[in-house]
Amino acid sequence: MLIEDGLVVADAYLDRARLHLGRVDPTLSTPSAAGGEALDRFSASRPVRRTWVALERARAYALAAQQTIGDVADDVARGRVGRVGEDLRLLERQCAMVDELSGQAARTLAAASRDLAASGEQGRSLSVDLSSIGQARSSVQAAGRLAAELVAGQRRAPVVTAEPVAQRLRAEQQGLRSASDPAGAIGMPR
């Protein structure tokens, strides 16, 4: 399923950035040779911690969105039309939250990276994390667009049937796209 693929890719990139930040943070708070005091813990480490927390929250939403995809498939299988629409709208909001939180993390990290680079610290290693967060955002934005298309398709469909959404979900599960779907693959080539 393309939406699920996008969320899995986003989660992997978010996790990669989070793990790297976990390795960066201890180096930012190690004692300096000159005075035995911690390196500017409040200017460098605090933004990195805020970034890490935002990435953790984004990953939680990404995992919740993956569970919601299962709920949508279950709703379709059981013919619960009203629930399909609710779950699709929830999925769209969850994708938006992942995008918002990872964007917040990227902005915080970009500012910290510039400050560290200007002070001679190793801010360049944080650019790897910025790249990972950018890839995650790209994937989750594409997943969110697909979820929004499903929501719109479900709204246009007659209330008595969820068949258009079911057909789209089956096509995505088989890796196919409908002729009317101009969206491409999410995150990485198939």
Secondary structure, DSSP 8 states (H G I E B T S, - for coil): -HHHHHHHHHHHHHHHHHHHHHHHHHHHTSB-TTTS-BSSIIIIIHHHHHHHHHHHHHHHHHHHHHHHHHHHHHHHHHT-HHHHHHHHHHHHHHHHHHHHHHHHHHHHHHHHHHHHHHTTS-GGGHHHHHHHHHHHHHHHHHHHHHHHHHHHHHHHS-TT--HHHHHHHHHHHTT---TT-----SSS--
